[in-house]
Amino acid sequence: MTPKGMRAQFSSLANGHTVHVYSDDSKLCLQIRHGVPTEVNIAAPSFKVAVELSAADALAIAGELLGAAAHSLKKAGAIPAYIGE
């Protein structure tokens, strides 16, 4: 459920996890969820964890993720080497 008054955006990842971002004018919250259905593995833990981020923290993390993703894509030959240089 989305916290009252907050915008919600979520992404389902290839590995089955989901990343949720909740925001309003004053705060940002990043939540990561990992769910394992009981019928798949009764002993595997499911969890969700959330951290509240400042705008500066969110930008710093986004910058790191973009840099790491660009590097991986360049190494894989998925984007031209000159992009991001």
C-alpha positions as CSV (number, residue, x, y, z in Angstrom):
1,M,0.0,0.0,0.0
2,T,1.3,3.5,-0.9
3,P,1.9,5.8,2.1
4,K,-0.8,8.5,2.1
5,G,0.1,11.5,0.0
6,M,3.2,9.9,-1.6
7,R,3.9,9.1,-5.2
8,A,4.7,5.5,-5.9
9,Q,6.9,4.0,-8.6
10,F,8.0,0.4,-8.8
11,S,10.1,-1.7,-11.0
12,S,10.0,-5.5,-11.3
13,L,13.5,-6.8,-11.8
14,A,14.6,-9.8,-13.9
15,N,15.4,-11.8,-10.8
16,G,11.9,-11.4,-9.4
17,H,12.7,-8.7,-6.8
18,T,11.0,-5.4,-6.9
19,V,12.2,-1.9,-6.2
20,H,9.7,0.7,-4.9
21,V,10.3,4.4,-4.7
22,Y,7.9,6.5,-2.7
23,S,8.2,10.3,-2.7
24,D,6.6,13.5,-1.8
25,D,7.8,17.1,-1.7
26,S,9.8,16.5,1.5
27,K,11.2,13.0,1.4
28,L,12.2,10.0,-0.7
29,C,12.0,6.4,0.4
30,L,13.6,3.4,-1.4
31,Q,12.2,0.0,-0.7
32,I,13.6,-3.3,-1.9
33,R,11.4,-6.4,-1.8
34,H,12.3,-10.1,-2.1
35,G,9.5,-12.6,-2.1
36,V,9.8,-16.3,-2.3
37,P,6.5,-18.2,-2.6
38,T,6.2,-20.9,0.1
39,E,5.4,-23.5,-2.6
40,V,8.7,-22.7,-4.3
41,N,10.9,-22.9,-1.1
42,I,9.3,-23.1,2.3
43,A,12.7,-22.3,4.0
44,A,13.7,-19.3,1.9
45,P,13.2,-15.9,3.6
46,S,11.1,-13.2,2.0
47,F,11.8,-9.6,3.1
48,K,11.4,-6.0,2.4
49,V,13.7,-3.2,3.6
50,A,13.4,0.5,3.2
51,V,15.6,3.5,3.7
52,E,14.7,7.2,3.7
53,L,17.0,9.3,1.5
54,S,17.7,12.9,1.2
55,A,17.5,14.4,-2.3
56,A,21.4,14.6,-2.3
57,D,21.7,10.9,-1.3
58,A,19.2,9.9,-4.1
59,L,21.2,11.8,-6.7
60,A,24.5,10.4,-5.5
61,I,23.2,6.8,-5.7
62,A,21.6,7.4,-9.1
63,G,24.9,8.8,-10.4
64,E,26.7,5.7,-9.1
65,L,24.2,3.4,-10.6
66,L,24.2,5.1,-14.0
67,G,28.0,5.1,-14.1
68,A,28.2,1.4,-13.2
69,A,25.5,0.5,-15.7
70,A,27.2,2.4,-18.5
71,H,30.5,0.7,-17.7
72,S,28.9,-2.8,-17.8
73,L,27.1,-2.0,-21.1
74,K,30.3,-0.7,-22.7
75,K,32.2,-3.8,-21.6
76,A,29.4,-6.0,-23.1
77,G,29.6,-4.0,-26.3
78,A,25.9,-3.0,-25.9
79,I,26.7,0.7,-26.3
80,P,29.5,2.5,-28.2
81,A,32.7,3.1,-26.3
82,Y,32.6,6.9,-26.9
83,I,29.3,7.4,-25.0
84,G,30.0,8.6,-21.5
85,E,33.6,9.6,-22.1
